[in-house]
Amino acid sequence: MRLRTVLLTAIIVALSASGAAAPAGLSATLSDLMARLQLQHAKLWFAGKLSNWSLANYEIQQIDANLEATSRLLANPSQAERAKEQMRAVRQAVQSKDVPAFMASYAGLTNECNGCHRSSGYAWIVMQVPLTLPVPNQLFVDQVSEGRAIANATCGTCHVVADAAKEAPAFRPSPPTFPEIISRPSFSADGLRHFLTSGHRRLGPDQAMPNPRLSESQVEAVVAYLETLRADKQR
């Protein structure tokens, strides 16, 4: 609330200084956009740093949309152009899945944010590379990719993990493929969690599967991967 008040006050002063006649509610709207951008800026950092490229792309889309909306509300719309230009470098790094390039372009984006603040007369609003997670209830690693890697490394010796036409299981007769498992009416995330967290040495109806002894986070990653496979198949 305190940050929101500071941002709102800054925007009101900016509009007053520029001589612009702002309609009722305009300052609050711009303040909301600034608050959104600050959160998205922080989320983008952890998504890119942890190679969660899908999340990074999502945050870039959100930032692009909010920068565009911001430029329409500024007295001098060109103030947002340099940040938009720097976003192109960030986008290229994310598309290339290049962590060092991402970190460098992100630093450039942060500098452009601060440059805009200074040129607008608000040098005391200083952005930085985030030091801590912006929210405590979001996972920034790519859980689905981790689940895919765990499934291939742990389950792939016996099961066909993704595409039966491209994989050859090691055993005949082969265990059910992952596409077969997710197509079963009985498949559920809770059921899979219960199955993978069993304390028994061997699992399955015939006790044919060795217990992989996955950690809780690994189980959640595998669950996320299989749920994504099922969702993709149903689309």
Backbone as CSV, one residue per row, in Angstrom:
resi,resn,N_x,N_y,N_z,CA_x,CA_y,CA_z,C_x,C_y,C_z
1,MET,0.829,-1.200,0.000,0.000,0.000,0.000,0.865,1.252,0.000
2,ARG,1.972,1.231,0.780,2.842,2.394,0.838,3.493,2.649,-0.520
3,LEU,3.957,1.562,-1.178,4.562,1.704,-2.498,3.556,2.255,-3.493
4,ARG,2.340,1.742,-3.432,1.285,2.211,-4.340,1.052,3.706,-4.156
5,THR,1.051,4.160,-2.888,0.845,5.578,-2.610,1.974,6.420,-3.176
6,VAL,3.219,5.931,-3.011,4.379,6.659,-3.533,4.300,6.776,-5.049
7,LEU,3.976,5.659,-5.710,3.883,5.669,-7.170,2.771,6.599,-7.642
8,LEU,1.639,6.541,-6.967,0.511,7.388,-7.349,0.874,8.856,-7.210
9,THR,1.544,9.196,-6.110,1.956,10.580,-5.895,2.922,11.033,-6.978
10,ALA,3.868,10.152,-7.336,4.853,10.493,-8.362,4.190,10.769,-9.700
11,ILE,3.214,9.953,-10.067,2.549,10.134,-11.353,1.733,11.421,-11.375
12,ILE,1.059,11.710,-10.259,0.273,12.948,-10.183,1.173,14.162,-10.356
13,VAL,2.332,14.145,-9.681,3.284,15.259,-9.805,3.777,15.374,-11.235
14,ALA,4.042,14.224,-11.882,4.538,14.235,-13.259,3.524,14.866,-14.199
15,LEU,2.275,14.491,-14.051,1.239,15.049,-14.916,1.054,16.543,-14.662
16,SER,1.161,16.931,-13.400,1.022,18.349,-13.072,2.163,19.155,-13.677
17,ALA,3.387,18.598,-13.565,4.560,19.302,-14.077,4.507,19.455,-15.583
18,SER,3.914,18.475,-16.265,3.862,18.532,-17.726,2.754,19.435,-18.228
19,GLY,1.869,19.845,-17.319,0.769,20.698,-17.723,-0.369,19.939,-18.351
20,ALA,-0.310,18.596,-18.309,-1.366,17.795,-18.924,-2.592,17.792,-18.041
21,ALA,-3.737,17.900,-18.668,-4.992,17.817,-17.932,-5.432,16.369,-17.928
22,ALA,-5.319,15.724,-16.794,-5.611,14.297,-16.716,-7.061,14.072,-16.326
23,PRO,-7.771,13.223,-17.061,-9.130,12.871,-16.662,-9.127,12.180,-15.311
24,ALA,-10.264,12.196,-14.650,-10.377,11.540,-13.348,-10.029,10.064,-13.482
25,GLY,-9.199,9.570,-12.569,-8.842,8.157,-12.568,-7.627,7.822,-13.404
26,LEU,-7.116,8.768,-14.205,-5.990,8.470,-15.083,-4.742,8.132,-14.284
27,SER,-4.451,8.912,-13.245,-3.251,8.679,-12.453,-3.285,7.309,-11.792
28,ALA,-4.439,6.933,-11.276,-4.555,5.625,-10.635,-4.289,4.513,-11.640
29,THR,-4.770,4.665,-12.876,-4.547,3.659,-13.900,-3.065,3.528,-14.212
30,LEU,-2.379,4.641,-14.345,-0.950,4.613,-14.629,-0.176,4.028,-13.450
31,SER,-0.617,4.350,-12.254,0.014,3.786,-11.063,-0.139,2.267,-11.039
32,ASP,-1.313,1.790,-11.406,-1.531,0.347,-11.469,-0.586,-0.306,-12.471
33,LEU,-0.403,0.334,-13.617,0.493,-0.208,-14.636,1.929,-0.276,-14.125
34,MET,2.357,0.753,-13.412,3.715,0.754,-12.866,3.895,-0.378,-11.851
35,ALA,2.876,-0.593,-11.023,2.962,-1.666,-10.031,3.015,-3.030,-10.717
36,ARG,2.227,-3.195,-11.776,2.255,-4.462,-12.522,3.623,-4.684,-13.155
37,LEU,4.159,-3.635,-13.758,5.460,-3.756,-14.415,6.559,-4.105,-13.417
38,GLN,6.471,-3.540,-12.229,7.486,-3.843,-11.223,7.458,-5.327,-10.858
39,LEU,6.264,-5.877,-10.679,6.145,-7.298,-10.343,6.588,-8.171,-11.513
40,GLN,6.176,-7.807,-12.724,6.546,-8.603,-13.900,8.045,-8.537,-14.166
41,HIS,8.636,-7.388,-13.913,10.088,-7.226,-14.038,10.805,-8.219,-13.124
42,ALA,10.328,-8.356,-11.894,10.952,-9.280,-10.943,10.729,-10.734,-11.350
43,LYS,9.514,-11.060,-11.766,9.226,-12.437,-12.173,10.043,-12.836,-13.399
44,LEU,10.201,-11.907,-14.319,10.978,-12.191,-15.525,12.411,-12.578,-15.172
45,TRP,12.985,-11.909,-14.189,14.367,-12.202,-13.810,14.528,-13.658,-13.373
46,PHE,13.680,-14.103,-12.478,13.831,-15.463,-11.963,13.460,-16.506,-13.015
47,ALA,12.496,-16.192,-13.874,12.148,-17.128,-14.945,13.330,-17.333,-15.884
48,GLY,13.957,-16.240,-16.304,15.094,-16.353,-17.218,16.329,-16.933,-16.559
49,LYS,16.599,-16.511,-15.347,17.783,-17.002,-14.636,17.716,-18.508,-14.430
50,LEU,16.505,-19.032,-14.213,16.323,-20.463,-13.969,15.928,-21.223,-15.235
51,SER,16.071,-20.567,-16.387,15.820,-21.202,-17.693,14.391,-21.698,-17.857
52,ASN,13.463,-21.022,-17.217,12.048,-21.347,-17.422,11.562,-20.475,-18.576
53,TRP,11.875,-20.901,-19.790,11.676,-20.045,-20.958,10.206,-19.821,-21.276
54,SER,9.365,-20.781,-20.970,7.927,-20.584,-21.200,7.394,-19.474,-20.301
55,LEU,7.787,-19.499,-19.037,7.356,-18.446,-18.118,7.971,-17.107,-18.512
56,ALA,9.236,-17.117,-18.912,9.883,-15.871,-19.333,9.153,-15.262,-20.526
57,ASN,8.781,-16.090,-21.491,8.024,-15.591,-22.642,6.691,-14.992,-22.208
58,TYR,6.045,-15.653,-21.270,4.764,-15.147,-20.764,4.942,-13.776,-20.110
59,GLU,5.959,-13.640,-19.266,6.187,-12.359,-18.586,6.552,-11.268,-19.590
60,ILE,7.294,-11.623,-20.637,7.623,-10.646,-21.679,6.351,-10.136,-22.349
61,GLN,5.433,-11.036,-22.637,4.162,-10.626,-23.244,3.404,-9.666,-22.331
62,GLN,3.419,-9.964,-21.034,2.732,-9.083,-20.083,3.406,-7.714,-20.018
63,ILE,4.724,-7.710,-19.994,5.462,-6.444,-19.934,5.224,-5.630,-21.204
64,ASP,5.280,-6.292,-22.360,5.037,-5.591,-23.627,3.675,-4.900,-23.614
65,ALA,2.656,-5.635,-23.177,1.303,-5.077,-23.162,1.202,-3.895,-22.206
66,ASN,1.830,-4.008,-21.051,1.745,-2.926,-20.068,2.600,-1.725,-20.457
67,LEU,3.732,-1.973,-21.134,4.523,-0.848,-21.638,3.750,-0.082,-22.707
68,GLU,3.055,-0.822,-23.555,2.259,-0.173,-24.595,1.148,0.664,-23.967
69,ALA,0.483,0.111,-22.968,-0.575,0.857,-22.284,-0.003,2.068,-21.557
70,THR,1.178,1.907,-20.979,1.824,3.011,-20.267,2.165,4.152,-21.210
71,SER,2.693,3.814,-22.388,3.099,4.863,-23.333,1.915,5.716,-23.771
72,ARG,0.723,5.139,-23.780,-0.468,5.906,-24.175,-0.913,6.875,-23.092
73,LEU,-0.453,6.648,-21.864,-0.873,7.501,-20.755,0.172,8.541,-20.366
74,LEU,1.392,8.388,-20.879,2.447,9.337,-20.538,2.269,10.646,-21.298
75,ALA,2.668,11.736,-20.655,2.630,13.029,-21.335,3.577,13.019,-22.532
76,ASN,4.696,12.304,-22.393,5.662,12.153,-23.481,5.804,10.659,-23.776
77,PRO,5.025,10.114,-24.709,5.030,8.669,-24.970,6.389,8.115,-25.360
78,SER,7.266,8.961,-25.899,8.577,8.467,-26.333,9.432,8.003,-25.158
79,GLN,9.044,8.385,-23.936,9.816,7.964,-22.769,9.838,6.445,-22.615
80,ALA,8.821,5.773,-23.127,8.758,4.318,-22.995,9.455,3.593,-24.141
81,GLU,9.875,4.327,-25.171,10.406,3.678,-26.370,11.728,2.959,-26.120
82,ARG,12.598,3.551,-25.315,13.896,2.911,-25.083,13.741,1.615,-24.301
83,ALA,12.777,1.590,-23.384,12.509,0.343,-22.666,11.961,-0.711,-23.624
84,LYS,11.084,-0.288,-24.541,10.553,-1.223,-25.536,11.683,-1.779,-26.406
85,GLU,12.610,-0.912,-26.768,13.744,-1.348,-27.591,14.600,-2.364,-26.846
86,GLN,14.827,-2.114,-25.566,15.631,-3.049,-24.777,14.897,-4.372,-24.581
87,MET,13.573,-4.318,-24.552,12.798,-5.549,-24.432,13.033,-6.471,-25.621
88,ARG,13.334,-5.906,-26.772,13.612,-6.743,-27.938,14.871,-7.580,-27.718
89,ALA,15.863,-6.999,-27.054,17.084,-7.755,-26.743,16.793,-8.857,-25.730
90,VAL,15.953,-8.549,-24.755,15.562,-9.565,-23.773,14.817,-10.699,-24.469
91,ARG,13.901,-10.340,-25.355,13.111,-11.351,-26.074,14.014,-12.255,-26.912
92,GLN,15.000,-11.666,-27.569,15.915,-12.451,-28.389,16.703,-13.437,-27.533
93,ALA,17.141,-12.998,-26.363,17.894,-13.881,-25.467,17.023,-15.040,-24.989
94,VAL,15.766,-14.746,-24.694,14.847,-15.792,-24.241,14.563,-16.773,-25.373
95,GLN,14.347,-16.259,-26.567,14.097,-17.140,-27.707,15.301,-18.031,-27.999
96,SER,16.495,-17.503,-27.741,17.722,-18.283,-27.952,18.049,-19.185,-26.767
97,LYS,17.295,-19.040,-25.678,17.531,-19.801,-24.444,18.973,-19.629,-23.974
98,ASP,19.390,-18.374,-23.970,20.772,-18.007,-23.647,20.773,-17.254,-22.316
99,VAL,21.141,-17.945,-21.237,21.074,-17.333,-19.908,22.018,-16.130,-19.776
100,PRO,23.306,-16.224,-20.177,24.175,-15.041,-20.056,23.646,-13.841,-20.849
101,ALA,23.149,-14.084,-22.067,22.600,-12.982,-22.861,21.350,-12.417,-22.201
102,PHE,20.556,-13.290,-21.606,19.365,-12.821,-20.897,19.759,-11.910,-19.739
103,MET,20.731,-12.333,-18.951,21.121,-11.550,-17.780,21.666,-10.184,-18.198
104,ALA,22.427,-10.152,-19.294,22.975,-8.883,-19.769,21.869,-7.967,-20.292
105,SER,20.952,-8.525,-21.075,19.872,-7.700,-21.626,18.906,-7.257,-20.537
106,TYR,18.725,-8.092,-19.530,17.853,-7.726,-18.410,18.449,-6.547,-17.642
107,ALA,19.773,-6.576,-17.447,20.437,-5.447,-16.783,20.239,-4.173,-17.598
108,GLY,20.313,-4.304,-18.931,20.070,-3.149,-19.788,18.649,-2.639,-19.660
109,LEU,17.694,-3.557,-19.566,16.293,-3.163,-19.384,16.116,-2.412,-18.065
110,THR,16.731,-2.914,-17.018,16.631,-2.267,-15.706,17.216,-0.860,-15.757
111,ASN,18.332,-0.707,-16.460,18.938,0.621,-16.608,18.008,1.571,-17.358
112,GLU,17.326,1.053,-18.374,16.395,1.900,-19.127,15.215,2.333,-18.266
113,CYS,14.743,1.431,-17.413,13.668,1.808,-16.482,14.116,2.973,-15.603
114,ASN,15.316,2.856,-15.065,15.821,3.915,-14.193,16.089,5.205,-14.966
115,GLY,16.540,5.061,-16.223,16.750,6.247,-17.049,15.450,6.993,-17.289
116,CYS,14.378,6.246,-17.507,13.063,6.873,-17.705,12.615,7.593,-16.437
117,HIS,12.833,6.959,-15.291,12.466,7.597,-14.026,13.238,8.906,-13.840
118,ARG,14.535,8.876,-14.137,15.366,10.069,-13.930,14.975,11.190,-14.886
119,SER,14.724,10.824,-16.144,14.358,11.861,-17.111,12.996,12.465,-16.802
120,SER,12.186,11.729,-16.042,10.868,12.231,-15.656,10.912,12.994,-14.339
121,GLY,12.093,13.029,-13.709,12.222,13.761,-12.458,11.992,12.926,-11.221
122,TYR,12.059,11.591,-11.365,11.800,10.717,-10.220,12.969,9.772,-9.996
123,ALA,14.133,10.356,-9.828,15.354,9.560,-9.688,15.352,8.711,-8.428
124,TRP,14.470,9.015,-7.495,14.440,8.240,-6.249,13.720,6.900,-6.419
125,ILE,13.043,6.699,-7.550,12.431,5.394,-7.835,13.453,4.590,-8.629
126,VAL,14.164,3.705,-7.944,15.292,2.992,-8.549,14.995,1.492,-8.596
127,MET,15.013,0.950,-9.793,14.843,-0.491,-9.980,16.203,-1.176,-9.880
128,GLN,16.190,-2.452,-9.524,17.423,-3.227,-9.476,17.125,-4.676,-9.843
129,VAL,18.184,-5.429,-10.097,18.022,-6.867,-10.291,17.518,-7.448,-8.975
130,PRO,16.432,-8.210,-8.991,15.840,-8.705,-7.742,16.812,-9.566,-6.939
131,LEU,16.744,-9.407,-5.638,17.594,-10.184,-4.736,16.843,-11.353,-4.109
132,THR,15.522,-11.227,-4.019,14.698,-12.284,-3.431,13.493,-12.530,-4.325
133,LEU,12.867,-13.678,-4.151,11.689,-14.010,-4.944,10.590,-12.975,-4.726
134,PRO,9.908,-12.561,-5.791,8.879,-11.528,-5.642,7.620,-12.025,-4.950
135,VAL,7.347,-13.318,-5.041,6.177,-13.898,-4.380,6.580,-15.248,-3.796
136,PRO,6.018,-15.619,-2.648,6.422,-16.879,-2.016,5.662,-18.100,-2.514
137,ASN,4.611,-17.882,-3.310,3.730,-18.999,-3.668,3.825,-19.393,-5.135
138,GLN,4.928,-19.051,-5.790,5.116,-19.439,-7.190,6.475,-20.089,-7.368
139,LEU,6.485,-21.195,-8.124,7.722,-21.903,-8.432,8.264,-21.357,-9.746
140,PHE,9.531,-20.950,-9.762,10.085,-20.321,-10.955,10.916,-21.272,-11.810
141,VAL,11.256,-22.432,-11.292,11.921,-23.418,-12.141,10.906,-23.977,-13.130
142,ASP,11.401,-24.551,-14.222,10.520,-25.157,-15.226,10.173,-26.565,-14.758
143,GLN,9.083,-26.673,-14.031,8.713,-27.946,-13.411,8.415,-29.020,-14.458
144,VAL,7.781,-28.636,-15.549,7.436,-29.616,-16.586,8.698,-30.181,-17.233
145,SER,9.659,-29.314,-17.533,10.919,-29.795,-18.119,11.671,-30.690,-17.145
146,GLU,11.642,-30.334,-15.869,12.284,-31.184,-14.868,11.598,-32.546,-14.810
147,GLY,10.272,-32.530,-14.863,9.533,-33.789,-14.840,9.838,-34.650,-16.047
148,ARG,9.973,-34.015,-17.207,10.311,-34.757,-18.429,11.689,-35.405,-18.282
149,ALA,12.645,-34.653,-17.747,13.999,-35.186,-17.579,14.015,-36.347,-16.585
150,ILE,13.273,-36.202,-15.489,13.208,-37.276,-14.488,12.548,-38.509,-15.086
151,ALA,11.473,-38.294,-15.834,10.761,-39.420,-16.448,11.662,-40.161,-17.426
152,ASN,12.391,-39.425,-18.234,13.288,-40.077,-19.194,14.414,-40.829,-18.493
153,ALA,14.979,-40.210,-17.456,16.115,-40.830,-16.774,15.699,-42.003,-15.897
154,THR,14.553,-41.870,-15.228,14.138,-42.869,-14.242,13.208,-43.924,-14.822
155,CYS,12.315,-43.491,-15.709,11.271,-44.390,-16.211,11.539,-44.883,-17.633
156,GLY,12.390,-44.152,-18.359,12.544,-44.408,-19.783,13.185,-45.735,-20.139
157,THR,13.854,-46.377,-19.189,14.450,-47.682,-19.482,13.375,-48.715,-19.799
158,CYS,12.250,-48.602,-19.123,11.170,-49.583,-19.295,9.989,-49.018,-20.081
159,HIS,9.569,-47.815,-19.727,8.385,-47.217,-20.343,8.763,-46.396,-21.570
160,VAL,7.880,-46.363,-22.545,7.955,-45.345,-23.583,7.381,-44.078,-22.968
161,VAL,8.204,-43.035,-22.878,7.803,-41.843,-22.143,6.916,-40.925,-22.967
162,ALA,7.269,-40.715,-24.246,6.516,-39.727,-25.021,5.892,-40.305,-26.279
163,ASP,6.709,-40.752,-27.224,6.206,-41.140,-28.539,6.587,-42.585,-28.837
164,ALA,5.595,-43.454,-28.860,5.862,-44.878,-29.074,6.497,-45.151,-30.426
165,ALA,6.256,-44.270,-31.395,6.812,-44.480,-32.729,8.307,-44.175,-32.784
166,LYS,8.804,-43.440,-31.776,10.202,-43.015,-31.807,11.053,-43.687,-30.735
167,GLU,10.422,-44.386,-29.801,11.161,-44.982,-28.703,11.002,-46.497,-28.709
168,ALA,12.033,-47.170,-28.261,11.989,-48.630,-28.166,12.239,-49.033,-26.719
169,PRO,11.228,-49.524,-26.010,11.435,-49.930,-24.620,12.393,-51.107,-24.531
170,ALA,13.019,-51.237,-23.380,14.050,-52.260,-23.211,13.465,-53.638,-22.962
171,PHE,12.198,-53.700,-22.582,11.632,-54.981,-22.184,10.477,-55.390,-23.088
172,ARG,10.335,-56.692,-23.288,9.205,-57.273,-24.003,8.590,-58.360,-23.121
173,PRO,7.286,-58.376,-22.848,6.363,-57.321,-23.269,6.622,-56.036,-22.497
174,SER,6.411,-54.937,-23.144,6.758,-53.663,-22.535,5.681,-53.203,-21.565
175,PRO,6.071,-52.444,-20.540,5.094,-51.826,-19.638,4.264,-50.802,-20.413
176,PRO,3.174,-50.317,-19.833,2.354,-49.324,-20.540,3.154,-48.061,-20.834
177,THR,2.907,-47.488,-21.982,3.567,-46.234,-22.333,2.936,-45.087,-21.549
178,PHE,3.644,-43.985,-21.464,3.070,-42.815,-20.798,1.803,-42.334,-21.512
179,PRO,1.791,-42.287,-22.863,0.531,-41.916,-23.529,-0.619,-42.849,-23.172
180,GLU,-0.334,-44.133,-22.976,-1.387,-45.067,-22.565,-1.836,-44.788,-21.133
181,ILE,-0.883,-44.497,-20.262,-1.209,-44.248,-18.854,-2.110,-43.028,-18.707
182,ILE,-1.765,-41.943,-19.404,-2.552,-40.714,-19.245,-3.911,-40.811,-19.925
183,SER,-4.089,-41.822,-20.796,-5.378,-42.000,-21.475,-6.348,-42.851,-20.667
184,ARG,-5.870,-43.454,-19.608,-6.743,-44.297,-18.793,-7.771,-43.445,-18.052
185,PRO,-9.025,-43.881,-18.003,-10.038,-43.137,-17.236,-9.670,-42.999,-15.761
186,SER,-8.894,-43.947,-15.260,-8.533,-43.934,-13.838,-7.369,-42.998,-13.525
187,PHE,-6.731,-42.442,-14.561,-5.559,-41.595,-14.309,-5.970,-40.315,-13.598
188,SER,-5.215,-39.968,-12.561,-5.416,-38.693,-11.872,-4.101,-38.271,-11.236
189,ALA,-3.965,-36.984,-11.011,-2.746,-36.476,-10.386,-2.593,-37.037,-8.976
190,ASP,-3.684,-37.080,-8.223,-3.608,-37.600,-6.854,-3.252,-39.083,-6.851
191,GLY,-3.822,-39.823,-7.794,-3.499,-41.241,-7.878,-2.036,-41.469,-8.203
192,LEU,-1.492,-40.654,-9.098,-0.081,-40.781,-9.456,0.810,-40.424,-8.267
193,ARG,0.445,-39.369,-7.544,1.218,-39.008,-6.345,1.231,-40.166,-5.345
194,HIS,0.068,-40.730,-5.110,-0.034,-41.832,-4.153,0.824,-43.013,-4.609
195,PHE,0.792,-43.299,-5.893,1.556,-44.414,-6.447,3.060,-44.190,-6.270
196,LEU,3.522,-42.982,-6.587,4.960,-42.708,-6.574,5.515,-42.471,-5.173
197,THR,4.655,-42.221,-4.208,5.136,-41.994,-2.838,4.956,-43.228,-1.957
198,SER,4.626,-44.343,-2.567,4.475,-45.581,-1.805,5.791,-45.963,-1.136
199,GLY,5.682,-46.559,0.028,6.879,-47.002,0.740,7.323,-48.401,0.362
200,HIS,6.570,-49.067,-0.515,6.917,-50.435,-0.900,8.133,-50.456,-1.831
201,ARG,8.862,-51.558,-1.788,10.045,-51.695,-2.640,9.670,-51.805,-4.107
202,ARG,8.547,-52.466,-4.386,8.111,-52.637,-5.768,6.662,-52.189,-5.886
203,LEU,6.313,-51.674,-7.069,5.018,-51.038,-7.253,4.250,-51.702,-8.391
204,GLY,2.973,-51.371,-8.487,2.149,-51.858,-9.578,1.356,-53.087,-9.195
205,PRO,0.369,-53.448,-10.026,-0.505,-54.588,-9.722,0.261,-55.892,-9.524
206,ASP,1.314,-56.091,-10.302,2.101,-57.326,-10.204,3.424,-57.115,-9.477
207,GLN,3.543,-55.970,-8.814,4.792,-55.644,-8.111,5.994,-55.729,-9.054
208,ALA,5.774,-55.326,-10.300,6.822,-55.474,-11.315,7.718,-54.251,-11.429
209,MET,7.280,-53.129,-10.858,8.035,-51.887,-11.037,8.846,-51.560,-9.792
210,PRO,10.164,-51.417,-9.928,10.966,-50.990,-8.770,10.551,-49.585,-8.333
211,ASN,10.509,-49.369,-7.044,10.162,-48.044,-6.527,11.290,-47.068,-6.859
212,PRO,11.008,-45.993,-7.599,12.084,-45.065,-7.979,12.583,-44.202,-6.833
213,ARG,11.860,-44.195,-5.707,12.278,-43.427,-4.526,12.522,-41.957,-4.870
214,LEU,11.522,-41.330,-5.413,11.635,-39.926,-5.785,11.355,-39.026,-4.589
215,SER,11.981,-37.870,-4.582,11.689,-36.873,-3.555,10.329,-36.241,-3.847
216,GLU,9.817,-35.500,-2.892,8.510,-34.858,-3.074,8.516,-33.915,-4.272
217,SER,9.586,-33.129,-4.411,9.645,-32.191,-5.534,9.759,-32.934,-6.863
218,GLN,10.463,-34.062,-6.877,10.570,-34.853,-8.101,9.224,-35.470,-8.479
219,VAL,8.495,-35.944,-7.477,7.158,-36.486,-7.740,6.268,-35.409,-8.347
220,GLU,6.306,-34.207,-7.782,5.469,-33.122,-8.302,5.867,-32.756,-9.729
221,ALA,7.157,-32.841,-10.024,7.610,-32.540,-11.384,7.092,-33.587,-12.370
222,VAL,7.141,-34.860,-11.991,6.630,-35.924,-12.863,5.122,-35.780,-13.041
223,VAL,4.419,-35.463,-11.968,2.967,-35.243,-12.056,2.670,-34.091,-13.018
224,ALA,3.426,-33.001,-12.887,3.218,-31.850,-13.776,3.454,-32.242,-15.232
225,TYR,4.483,-33.045,-15.467,4.788,-33.466,-16.835,3.661,-34.319,-17.413
226,LEU,3.183,-35.301,-16.657,2.127,-36.169,-17.178,0.807,-35.409,-17.350
227,GLU,0.512,-34.502,-16.434,-0.709,-33.702,-16.595,-0.624,-32.825,-17.844
228,THR,0.576,-32.312,-18.130,0.756,-31.505,-19.337,0.610,-32.362,-20.588
229,LEU,1.167,-33.577,-20.549,0.997,-34.502,-21.676,-0.487,-34.759,-21.942
230,ARG,-1.233,-34.981,-20.870,-2.657,-35.263,-21.033,-3.408,-34.046,-21.575
231,ALA,-3.077,-32.867,-21.043,-3.741,-31.648,-21.515,-3.438,-31.400,-22.990
232,ASP,-2.179,-31.627,-23.389,-1.806,-31.443,-24.796,-2.566,-32.419,-25.693
233,LYS,-2.741,-33.636,-25.214,-3.440,-34.650,-26.007,-4.919,-34.314,-26.157
234,GLN,-5.493,-33.679,-25.153,-6.924,-33.370,-25.164,-7.254,-32.103,-25.936
235,ARG,-6.240,-31.317,-26.268,-6.503,-30.067,-26.994,-6.875,-30.351,-28.449
